[in-house]
């Protein structure tokens, strides 16, 4: 069974830019982003989602 991504590509890229890792993504792909940076991206996405739910 294939898993679908929940986060849109645009949101992931926007957060990567904000956290300063987009250059890695654009040059080497998502597989080259460190686990720590991926965790930071997920944490930021959760913060955004929680803000949107509270509105």
N, C-alpha and C positions, 0 to 999 in steps of 0.2 A: 504494500500500500504506500503510495507516494504522499509525502507531507507537503502541505501548502504553507508558504510563508504567511504569517499574519501581518507583519510589518511591510508596508509598501517600500519599494525600492527608493522612491523619492524621499520618504521619511528617513530611511537608513542613511542615505547620502547626505541629507541635511544635517543630521546629528553628527555624522562623521566629519563634516566640515566644521561644525561648531566645536568638536572635541580635538580638531587638528590632526585627524588621521585620514582625511580624504585623499591626500597625495599618495598614501600607501595603497588605498583602494583603487584609485585610478591608474596607478603605475603597475601594480602587482596583483590586484584582485583581492576579494574578500578573504581568501585563504591565507593571505600574508598578514592579516591584522592579528595582533596578539590577543590572547585569551582575555587579558586584563582590559584591553580596549574594547573588545566585543562585550564584555560584562558592563563596561561603562556605557556603551551604546544602548544596551538593554535597559539598564537602570534609568537612563535619560528618557527612553521611550515610555517606560512605566510612569515616570513623573509627568510626562506630557499627557498620557492617557488619564491619569488620576485627576489632573487639573481639568481636563475636558469633561469628565464625569460629574465633577462638582459644580459646574456651571449651570 
